[in-house]
Amino acid sequence: MKKIVLTVLVLLMVVGLFPEDTILLKKSESIDLLEKMEANDFFMKAIFDVDVDENCIYFLDHDLGSVFRVDKNTAKLVNNIGSKGQGPSELQYGVSLRVINKMVFVSDIGFNGIKIFTIDGKIVKEFKTISLPTWLDVNQRNEIFVSGVSSEGYPNISIYNMEGKKIREFLKFPCKETWGTSYLLNSKVIFRMDNEENLVVVFILKKLVRKYSKIGALLWEREIKNKIMDKYNTDAQFDVRKTGAIHFKEHVFSLDIDGLGNIIVGHIYGGVIYDKNGDIIHLIQFEPPNNLGTFRIYDGKILAISGFCREINVYKCNLKQEVKR
Protein backbone atom coordinates (compact mmCIF):
# COMPACT_ATOMS: atom_id res chain seq x y z
CA MET A 1 0.00 0.00 0.00
CA LYS A 2 2.81 2.38 0.89
CA LYS A 3 4.48 1.63 -2.44
CA ILE A 4 1.25 2.49 -4.30
CA VAL A 5 0.85 5.78 -2.42
CA LEU A 6 4.49 6.65 -3.06
CA THR A 7 4.12 5.87 -6.77
CA VAL A 8 1.02 8.06 -7.04
CA LEU A 9 2.81 10.94 -5.30
CA VAL A 10 5.77 10.67 -7.65
CA LEU A 11 3.47 10.64 -10.69
CA LEU A 12 1.65 13.71 -9.40
CA MET A 13 4.94 15.52 -8.91
CA VAL A 14 6.10 14.65 -12.42
CA VAL A 15 2.79 15.69 -13.99
CA GLY A 16 2.83 18.92 -11.99
CA LEU A 17 6.37 19.73 -13.10
CA PHE A 18 6.03 18.79 -16.75
CA PRO A 19 2.34 19.17 -17.67
CA GLU A 20 1.00 18.09 -21.06
CA ASP A 21 0.93 21.68 -22.28
CA THR A 22 4.70 22.10 -21.84
CA ILE A 23 6.56 22.70 -25.10
CA LEU A 24 9.95 21.00 -24.81
CA LEU A 25 12.48 22.57 -27.14
CA LYS A 26 15.43 20.31 -27.78
CA LYS A 27 18.58 21.98 -28.97
CA SER A 28 19.53 18.81 -30.86
CA GLU A 29 16.42 19.24 -33.03
CA SER A 30 16.81 22.99 -33.66
CA ILE A 31 18.32 24.93 -36.55
CA ASP A 32 21.55 26.71 -35.61
CA LEU A 33 20.84 30.09 -37.19
CA LEU A 34 24.05 31.65 -35.88
CA GLU A 35 26.09 29.00 -37.67
CA LYS A 36 24.23 29.66 -40.92
CA MET A 37 24.74 33.42 -40.61
CA GLU A 38 28.45 33.03 -39.91
CA ALA A 39 28.70 30.74 -42.93
CA ASN A 40 27.35 33.71 -44.90
CA ASP A 41 30.29 35.79 -43.62
CA PHE A 42 28.67 38.20 -41.22
CA PHE A 43 28.97 38.32 -37.47
CA MET A 44 27.21 39.97 -34.53
CA LYS A 45 28.46 40.71 -31.02
CA ALA A 46 25.69 41.66 -28.56
CA ILE A 47 22.01 41.44 -29.52
CA PHE A 48 19.74 43.54 -27.33
CA ASP A 49 16.45 43.14 -29.20
CA VAL A 50 14.96 41.39 -32.21
CA ASP A 51 11.84 41.79 -34.35
CA VAL A 52 10.43 40.17 -37.47
CA ASP A 53 8.33 41.12 -40.48
CA GLU A 54 6.99 39.07 -43.39
CA ASN A 55 10.38 38.26 -44.88
CA CYS A 56 13.15 39.18 -42.49
CA ILE A 57 14.48 39.02 -38.95
CA TYR A 58 15.95 42.22 -37.51
CA PHE A 59 18.73 41.96 -34.90
CA LEU A 60 19.71 45.04 -32.90
CA ASP A 61 23.41 44.82 -31.98
CA HIS A 62 24.18 47.57 -29.48
CA ASP A 63 27.96 46.95 -29.55
CA LEU A 64 28.21 47.37 -33.31
CA GLY A 65 25.58 50.14 -33.40
CA SER A 66 23.65 48.45 -36.17
CA VAL A 67 20.46 46.58 -37.01
CA PHE A 68 21.12 43.45 -39.07
CA ARG A 69 18.30 42.67 -41.51
CA VAL A 70 18.47 38.94 -42.23
CA ASP A 71 16.42 36.85 -44.65
CA LYS A 72 14.23 34.38 -42.73
CA ASN A 73 14.77 31.49 -45.10
CA THR A 74 18.38 31.79 -46.24
CA ALA A 75 19.95 33.48 -43.17
CA LYS A 76 21.71 35.83 -45.57
CA LEU A 77 22.29 39.47 -44.69
CA VAL A 78 19.95 41.72 -46.67
CA ASN A 79 21.37 45.00 -45.38
CA ASN A 80 22.63 46.84 -42.32
CA ILE A 81 20.62 49.67 -40.77
CA GLY A 82 22.75 52.28 -39.03
CA SER A 83 26.34 52.09 -37.83
CA LYS A 84 28.25 52.93 -34.66
CA GLY A 85 28.63 56.65 -34.05
CA GLN A 86 26.93 59.93 -33.19
CA GLY A 87 25.73 61.05 -36.61
CA PRO A 88 22.10 61.19 -37.84
CA SER A 89 22.16 57.69 -39.34
CA GLU A 90 24.28 56.21 -36.55
CA LEU A 91 23.51 54.52 -33.23
CA GLN A 92 25.38 55.01 -29.98
CA TYR A 93 23.66 52.50 -27.66
CA GLY A 94 20.50 51.01 -29.12
CA VAL A 95 18.47 48.96 -26.64
CA SER A 96 15.07 48.36 -28.27
CA LEU A 97 13.62 48.20 -31.77
CA ARG A 98 10.30 47.79 -33.53
CA VAL A 99 9.67 47.07 -37.21
CA ILE A 100 6.31 48.28 -38.52
CA ASN A 101 4.96 49.97 -41.65
CA LYS A 102 8.25 49.30 -43.52
CA MET A 103 10.15 51.34 -40.93
CA VAL A 104 12.60 50.47 -38.15
CA PHE A 105 12.26 52.37 -34.86
CA VAL A 106 15.20 52.23 -32.43
CA SER A 107 15.47 53.62 -28.90
CA ASP A 108 19.05 54.83 -28.42
CA ILE A 109 19.94 55.65 -24.82
CA GLY A 110 23.34 56.99 -25.92
CA PHE A 111 21.57 59.54 -28.11
CA ASN A 112 18.79 59.93 -25.48
CA GLY A 113 16.15 59.60 -28.13
CA ILE A 114 14.53 57.71 -30.99
CA LYS A 115 15.90 57.07 -34.47
CA ILE A 116 13.67 56.02 -37.35
CA PHE A 117 14.91 54.32 -40.53
CA THR A 118 13.39 52.73 -43.60
CA ILE A 119 13.92 48.96 -43.75
CA ASP A 120 16.50 49.70 -46.49
CA GLY A 121 18.54 51.72 -43.99
CA LYS A 122 17.75 55.34 -44.89
CA ILE A 123 17.30 57.70 -41.96
CA VAL A 124 13.76 59.11 -41.74
CA LYS A 125 13.78 61.05 -38.48
CA GLU A 126 15.55 61.38 -35.15
CA PHE A 127 14.42 63.17 -32.02
CA LYS A 128 15.31 63.49 -28.35
CA THR A 129 12.97 62.19 -25.66
CA ILE A 130 12.33 63.88 -22.31
CA SER A 131 13.93 61.04 -20.35
CA LEU A 132 16.17 58.11 -21.21
CA PRO A 133 14.21 55.86 -23.64
CA THR A 134 14.70 52.36 -22.23
CA TRP A 135 12.06 50.61 -24.39
CA LEU A 136 9.61 51.35 -27.21
CA ASP A 137 6.72 50.04 -29.26
CA VAL A 138 4.79 51.57 -32.16
CA ASN A 139 1.17 51.31 -33.28
CA GLN A 140 -0.18 51.29 -36.83
CA ARG A 141 -0.59 55.10 -36.74
CA ASN A 142 3.14 55.45 -36.05
CA GLU A 143 2.55 56.68 -32.51
CA ILE A 144 5.66 55.75 -30.51
CA PHE A 145 5.26 54.44 -26.95
CA VAL A 146 8.45 55.08 -24.95
CA SER A 147 9.35 54.06 -21.39
CA GLY A 148 11.35 56.34 -19.15
CA VAL A 149 10.97 58.36 -15.95
CA SER A 150 8.54 61.25 -15.39
CA SER A 151 9.56 64.69 -14.12
CA GLU A 152 8.40 63.58 -10.64
CA GLY A 153 10.70 60.56 -10.76
CA TYR A 154 8.07 57.92 -11.52
CA PRO A 155 8.68 55.23 -14.15
CA ASN A 156 6.28 55.91 -17.01
CA ILE A 157 5.33 55.24 -20.62
CA SER A 158 4.77 58.27 -22.84
CA ILE A 159 3.49 58.61 -26.41
CA TYR A 160 5.33 60.61 -29.11
CA ASN A 161 4.43 61.34 -32.71
CA MET A 162 6.75 60.91 -35.70
CA GLU A 163 7.95 64.51 -35.36
CA GLY A 164 9.14 63.91 -31.81
CA LYS A 165 6.37 65.80 -30.04
CA LYS A 166 5.15 64.22 -26.82
CA ILE A 167 1.41 63.65 -27.20
CA ARG A 168 0.66 62.52 -23.67
CA GLU A 169 1.70 60.32 -20.79
CA PHE A 170 0.07 56.93 -21.17
CA LEU A 171 0.98 55.19 -17.90
CA LYS A 172 2.75 56.19 -14.69
CA PHE A 173 3.83 53.58 -12.16
CA PRO A 174 3.96 54.41 -8.43
CA CYS A 175 7.31 54.51 -6.64
CA LYS A 176 6.49 51.47 -4.53
CA GLU A 177 6.84 49.38 -7.69
CA THR A 178 10.46 50.41 -8.29
CA TRP A 179 13.53 48.63 -6.96
CA GLY A 180 16.84 49.96 -5.76
CA THR A 181 18.29 53.31 -6.78
CA SER A 182 19.48 52.61 -10.32
CA TYR A 183 17.81 54.82 -12.91
CA LEU A 184 17.81 52.06 -15.51
CA LEU A 185 16.42 49.44 -13.15
CA ASN A 186 13.73 51.78 -11.83
CA SER A 187 12.57 52.60 -15.34
CA LYS A 188 13.11 49.18 -16.86
CA VAL A 189 9.90 47.71 -18.12
CA ILE A 190 9.40 45.95 -21.42
CA PHE A 191 6.11 46.08 -23.29
CA ARG A 192 4.36 45.10 -26.49
CA MET A 193 1.10 46.13 -28.08
CA ASP A 194 -1.49 43.68 -29.41
CA ASN A 195 -3.62 44.14 -32.53
CA GLU A 196 -6.31 45.90 -30.48
CA GLU A 197 -3.71 48.37 -29.10
CA ASN A 198 -3.89 46.97 -25.60
CA LEU A 199 -0.49 47.23 -23.95
CA VAL A 200 1.15 44.30 -22.14
CA VAL A 201 3.83 45.43 -19.69
CA VAL A 202 6.41 43.20 -17.99
CA PHE A 203 8.28 44.35 -14.89
CA ILE A 204 11.54 42.47 -15.35
CA LEU A 205 12.76 42.51 -11.76
CA LYS A 206 9.48 41.91 -9.97
CA LYS A 207 8.41 39.24 -12.50
CA LEU A 208 4.97 40.70 -13.10
CA VAL A 209 3.00 40.94 -16.33
CA ARG A 210 0.11 43.37 -16.65
CA LYS A 211 -2.27 44.07 -19.48
CA TYR A 212 -3.70 47.57 -19.97
CA SER A 213 -6.46 48.71 -22.30
CA LYS A 214 -5.72 51.25 -25.03
CA ILE A 215 -6.93 53.98 -22.66
CA GLY A 216 -4.60 52.84 -19.88
CA ALA A 217 -7.04 50.89 -17.67
CA LEU A 218 -5.57 47.82 -15.93
CA LEU A 219 -7.25 44.67 -17.30
CA TRP A 220 -5.34 41.99 -15.38
CA GLU A 221 -2.10 41.18 -13.60
CA ARG A 222 -0.20 37.90 -13.31
CA GLU A 223 2.94 36.82 -11.50
CA ILE A 224 5.43 35.31 -13.93
CA LYS A 225 5.97 32.06 -12.13
CA ASN A 226 5.69 28.42 -13.03
CA LYS A 227 6.85 25.07 -11.76
CA ILE A 228 9.72 24.86 -14.22
CA MET A 229 11.13 28.11 -12.84
CA ASP A 230 10.47 26.93 -9.27
CA LYS A 231 12.38 23.70 -9.88
CA TYR A 232 15.53 25.48 -10.98
CA ASN A 233 15.23 28.15 -8.29
CA THR A 234 15.21 25.47 -5.60
CA ASP A 235 17.85 23.24 -7.21
CA ALA A 236 21.58 23.77 -6.76
CA GLN A 237 22.91 27.16 -7.91
CA PHE A 238 23.57 27.54 -11.60
CA ASP A 239 27.20 27.00 -12.49
CA VAL A 240 28.39 30.44 -13.59
CA ARG A 241 31.06 28.81 -15.76
CA LYS A 242 28.32 27.15 -17.81
CA THR A 243 25.77 29.94 -18.02
CA GLY A 244 27.57 33.19 -17.34
CA ALA A 245 24.29 34.47 -15.89
CA ILE A 246 24.31 33.67 -12.18
CA HIS A 247 23.37 37.24 -11.28
CA PHE A 248 20.43 37.34 -13.68
CA LYS A 249 18.72 34.06 -12.93
CA GLU A 250 15.71 35.73 -11.28
CA HIS A 251 15.02 38.10 -14.16
CA VAL A 252 12.60 38.13 -17.07
CA PHE A 253 14.22 38.82 -20.42
CA SER A 254 11.71 38.95 -23.25
CA LEU A 255 8.13 39.59 -24.29
CA ASP A 256 6.26 38.98 -27.52
CA ILE A 257 2.60 38.97 -28.64
CA ASP A 258 1.35 36.97 -31.59
CA GLY A 259 -1.43 37.89 -34.00
CA LEU A 260 -4.06 36.16 -31.85
CA GLY A 261 -3.14 38.12 -28.74
CA ASN A 262 -1.23 35.28 -27.05
CA ILE A 263 1.50 36.66 -24.80
CA ILE A 264 4.92 35.01 -24.74
CA VAL A 265 7.13 35.85 -21.76
CA GLY A 266 10.70 34.51 -21.69
CA HIS A 267 12.77 33.90 -18.58
CA ILE A 268 16.14 32.25 -18.12
CA TYR A 269 14.69 28.74 -17.85
CA GLY A 270 12.23 28.90 -20.72
CA GLY A 271 8.96 30.76 -20.97
CA VAL A 272 5.26 31.10 -20.33
CA ILE A 273 2.57 31.62 -22.97
CA TYR A 274 -0.64 33.30 -21.78
CA ASP A 275 -3.80 33.77 -23.78
CA LYS A 276 -5.21 37.28 -24.12
CA ASN A 277 -7.18 36.84 -20.89
CA GLY A 278 -4.07 36.00 -18.88
CA ASP A 279 -4.60 32.23 -18.61
CA ILE A 280 -1.52 30.04 -19.11
CA ILE A 281 -1.87 27.90 -22.24
CA HIS A 282 1.73 26.67 -22.57
CA LEU A 283 4.99 26.48 -20.69
CA ILE A 284 8.22 26.46 -22.65
CA GLN A 285 11.22 24.48 -21.50
CA PHE A 286 14.60 24.17 -23.16
CA GLU A 287 16.62 20.97 -23.17
CA PRO A 288 19.28 21.44 -21.97
CA PRO A 289 18.31 24.47 -19.78
CA ASN A 290 19.31 27.56 -21.74
CA ASN A 291 20.72 30.91 -20.69
CA LEU A 292 17.90 32.67 -22.50
CA GLY A 293 18.20 36.29 -23.52
CA THR A 294 15.37 36.88 -25.98
CA PHE A 295 12.92 34.90 -28.07
CA ARG A 296 10.29 35.59 -30.68
CA ILE A 297 7.56 33.43 -32.17
CA TYR A 298 6.89 33.59 -35.89
CA ASP A 299 5.54 31.21 -38.53
CA GLY A 300 4.99 28.50 -35.91
CA LYS A 301 8.64 28.68 -34.84
CA ILE A 302 10.48 29.97 -31.79
CA LEU A 303 13.60 32.04 -32.35
CA ALA A 304 15.76 31.88 -29.21
CA ILE A 305 18.86 33.98 -28.53
CA SER A 306 20.96 33.04 -25.53
CA GLY A 307 23.78 34.93 -23.88
CA PHE A 308 23.09 38.01 -26.07
CA CYS A 309 24.72 36.35 -29.09
CA ARG A 310 26.39 33.12 -28.07
CA GLU A 311 23.62 30.98 -29.54
CA ILE A 312 20.77 31.70 -31.97
CA ASN A 313 18.50 28.74 -32.60
CA VAL A 314 15.19 28.22 -34.36
CA TYR A 315 12.83 25.58 -32.94
CA LYS A 316 9.65 24.20 -34.44
CA CYS A 317 6.76 24.34 -31.98
CA ASN A 318 3.21 23.04 -31.92
CA LEU A 319 1.00 25.59 -30.20
CA LYS A 320 -2.61 24.94 -29.22
CA GLN A 321 -3.62 27.84 -31.44
CA GLU A 322 -2.17 28.81 -34.77
CA VAL A 323 0.26 31.70 -34.39
CA LYS A 324 0.01 34.53 -36.87
CA ARG A 325 1.90 37.81 -36.74
HUPE-V340123 format. One record per backbone hydrogen bond with DSSP energy under -0.5 kcal/mol. NH is the residue of the N-H (numbers start at 0). CO is the residue of the C=O. If there is no record, write none. Layout:
NH_CO + NH_CO
This chain:
4_0 + 5_1 + 6_2 + 7_3 + 8_4 + 9_5 + 10_6 + 11_7 + 12_8 + 13_9 + 14_10 + 15_11 + 16_12 + 17_13 + 21_18 + 22_282 + 23_21 + 24_22 + 24_284 + 25_23 + 26_24 + 26_286 + 28_25 + 29_26 + 30_313 + 31_29 + 32_30 + 32_311 + 33_311 + 35_31 + 36_32 + 37_33 + 38_34 + 39_35 + 39_36 + 40_37 + 41_36 + 46_307 + 47_59 + 48_59 + 50_57 + 52_55 + 56_69 + 57_50 + 58_56 + 58_67 + 59_48 + 59_57 + 60_58 + 60_65 + 61_45 + 61_59 + 62_45 + 64_60 + 65_60 + 66_80 + 67_58 + 67_65 + 68_66 + 68_78 + 69_56 + 69_67 + 70_75 + 71_54 + 74_70 + 77_68 + 78_68 + 80_66 + 81_79 + 82_88 + 83_63 + 84_90 + 89_86 + 90_64 + 90_82 + 94_106 + 95_106 + 97_104 + 99_97 + 99_102 + 102_99 + 103_116 + 104_97 + 104_102 + 105_114 + 106_95 + 107_105 + 107_112 + 108_92 + 108_106 + 111_107 + 112_107 + 113_126 + 114_105 + 115_124 + 116_103 + 117_121 + 118_101 + 120_117 + 123_115 + 124_115 + 126_113 + 128_111 + 133_131 + 133_146 + 134_146 + 136_144 + 138_142 + 141_138 + 143_159 + 144_136 + 144_142 + 145_143 + 145_157 + 146_134 + 147_155 + 149_153 + 152_149 + 155_147 + 156_170 + 157_145 + 158_167 + 159_143 + 160_164 + 163_160 + 166_158 + 166_164 + 167_158 + 169_156 + 169_167 + 170_156 + 172_154 + 176_173 + 177_174 + 185_181 + 186_182 + 187_183 + 187_184 + 188_186 + 189_201 + 191_199 + 193_197 + 196_193 + 198_211 + 199_191 + 199_197 + 200_198 + 200_209 + 201_189 + 202_207 + 203_187 + 203_201 + 206_202 + 207_202 + 208_221 + 209_200 + 210_219 + 211_198 + 212_216 + 215_212 + 218_210 + 219_210 + 221_208 + 223_206 + 224_222 + 229_225 + 230_226 + 231_227 + 232_228 + 233_229 + 234_230 + 239_237 + 241_238 + 242_238 + 243_239 + 247_244 + 248_245 + 250_247 + 251_203 + 252_265 + 253_265 + 255_263 + 257_261 + 258_323 + 260_257 + 262_273 + 263_255 + 263_261 + 264_262 + 264_271 + 265_253 + 266_269 + 267_250 + 269_266 + 270_283 + 271_264 + 272_281 + 273_262 + 273_271 + 274_278 + 277_274 + 280_272 + 281_272 + 282_20 + 283_270 + 284_22 + 285_268 + 286_24 + 291_267 + 291_289 + 292_304 + 293_304 + 295_302 + 297_300 + 300_297 + 301_314 + 302_295 + 302_300 + 303_301 + 303_312 + 304_293 + 305_310 + 306_290 + 308_306 + 309_305 + 310_305 + 312_303 + 313_30 + 314_301 + 316_299 + 318_316 + 323_321
